[in-house]
Amino acid sequence: MAIVLELLSRKDQTLKYFKFNKPEIVVGRDHHCDLRLEDPYISAEHIRIRQDSVENSIYFEDCQSINGTFVNKRCLASGKLEGDDILKIGRTRLKVVNTNQPVSPALPLSQLEESLSWLSNSGIAILLTLGYLVLSMVSGYLNSITDYSIFDMLPKEMGQMAILSAWPVAFAVMGKVFNKESRVVSQFSILWLTLFIVYGLYLLEKLLSFNFNAPVLFLWLELTVYTLILFGFVWLSLFIAFHQTNRRRNIVSTMMTLAIVVPIVSIGMLGNGDFSANPEYDSTMLPPVYQLRPASDVASFVENSGTLFEKLDKQIEVENLRAKRKDEKAH
């Protein structure tokens, strides 16, 4: 039986692993200690740890240190150590490892992670960043109805990109804290790629809205597609940042997606009554080259518009009939 200790961070993450194949060790700052720690609050010989081969147990004894020895937040002079007990000497935290306890099973390698390894390329990330900046500037220019100055718009666009960068930075920091690897380049690549996809779908939506008059259908289709993209974006961010099971990642991604989508949809639906004084129609206008359906002349349009009044009359007749039946049932 060996004495095995782990050096822990403040978040209880393992920083170093120490294994001693001897019955007794001394921990402290002295150069002759078996485990020497650079902590000014640790005594020269702070604690003595020994193993009892007969009992298969590990014991400790404080060497009359100045700041004492804490076991699971209790100050003790000596005692028996169990597996996973946490020792605090000075400002250093050590965990006693139970060598008889089996380690957790290995996580299977993901083929997806290998396929996405190109996202960690700094050159690709820089190109994606510059590409999104150019795309934002061009989009702003095409949608502008006033004089467009690149020097005035550049700080605004870069400010928006800085706000968007909070997401990958946050996941990179969490990845560094929990997995000791930030993978910040991959996080930024995922962000810009997702925004490219969103912009492409935005253009496709404009094209379809221009050619087909189905605002309600497009509204729900748009909500569904963007929700799925958001779910995929969150899922990939978690996949890059943390080592999780697929089940746990799916649950967390779903909860985060709903936490973002539900408030937005709820706010959008507030104040939408049954009646609106403004007519509902799609005002999307594009050049004729984007027209996928055949055009009609003015005479045909006026002739066909008569059917609109016929549909409205039928709808009013049906509503009046329902109201009449409702009144008869009430009386």
WODAUR-V960523 format. One record per run of one state. SS is the DSSP state (hx for helix, st for strand, lp for the rest). FROM is the first residue (numbers start at 1). TO is the last residue. If there is no record, write none. Layout:
BEGIN
ss & from & to
SS & FROM & TO
SS & FROM & TO
END
This chain:
BEGIN
ss & from & to
lp & 1 & 2
st & 3 & 8
lp & 9 & 13
st & 14 & 20
lp & 21 & 23
st & 24 & 28
lp & 29 & 34
st & 35 & 36
lp & 37 & 46
st & 47 & 52
lp & 53 & 56
st & 57 & 62
lp & 63 & 68
st & 69 & 71
lp & 72 & 73
st & 74 & 75
lp & 76 & 77
st & 78 & 81
lp & 82 & 85
st & 86 & 89
lp & 90 & 91
st & 92 & 96
lp & 97 & 110
hx & 111 & 115
lp & 116 & 116
hx & 117 & 120
lp & 121 & 121
hx & 122 & 143
lp & 144 & 149
hx & 150 & 179
lp & 180 & 183
hx & 184 & 211
lp & 212 & 214
hx & 215 & 241
lp & 242 & 245
hx & 246 & 269
lp & 270 & 287
hx & 288 & 290
lp & 291 & 297
hx & 298 & 304
lp & 305 & 305
hx & 306 & 330
lp & 331 & 331
END
